[in-house]
Amino acid sequence: MPLRIIQDQQGRTWQVWGVQPTDINGPIGDPAAGQPVEAQRPRRVTAVDPQWADGWLTFETQGEKRRLAPYPSNWTGLSDQELTALCAKALLVQPSRARSAWI
């Protein structure tokens, strides 16, 4: 999964990456270890709102997370300024109860 690091006009550093719904519901199992896919446990099914069905860009900085859909397929080739402009348009994500630490 491509990851970009950008800095906005306020000096905040953002991590940017694309998410596809298939990433969420990816195969379970380890073929390299001789386990067929789906051998470990039943596959989870995650409902995705139609707005996010084709994937989204995630923008994350210390204490803030945003999502943007739809997004340009060439986002990895955009300039930092262009990505910062997309970040400004992205929707703020409400914090979940189980938040992982920001790296």
Phi, psi and omega in degrees: 000122178295144179225132176242149174241124180230164177234130180274181184293340177272000179087007179280140178265130181242139167265137182231130177209156178268146178233134174245140179305331177293336175296323182291318184257031183299167183298150178246139183123170182224091180302328180295334179264011179083008178263127176294151177303141181077007182284334187281320182195165178297147180289135175282145174245123181247124177283134180239128177303142181308329179301329185255003187301329180264012179098175182204163171264136174254133175242124181224134175225172180307114175080005181211140178222140180225156177228145180227127174212141349290169180222158182293136180295337181264026186303329181293338180265359180286156177288164176301321179297318179294319177293322177298321178295320177294321178301319180296332179273344186290153180278137177291135179262130177290139180299141175272168180291325181253085181269137175273159180290141177281133182264000000 
